[in-house]
């Protein structure tokens, strides 16, 4: 638990350890939701129209083993998506 102070402009600084734990970077939009106990801060769900940089995707997918050649990526992705789709 950390304590922060509201500034005269109504701003507050979230502790770095909290920002790091939540992966909140500068520019992250936060929803401020009033609750019975106080205020809940929640990251806004990213819009599908929001551009994503390659840096945001690094490390998203985990793979154990040797690197997969780039030419094989589409086939591997298709196979993975087919495996995850529910059977009709």
Secondary structure, 3 states (H helix, E strand, C coil): CCCCCCCCCCCCCCCHHHHHHHCCCCCCCEEEEEECCEEEEEECCCCCCCCCCHHHHCCCCCCCCCCCCHHHHHHHHHHHHHHHCCCC
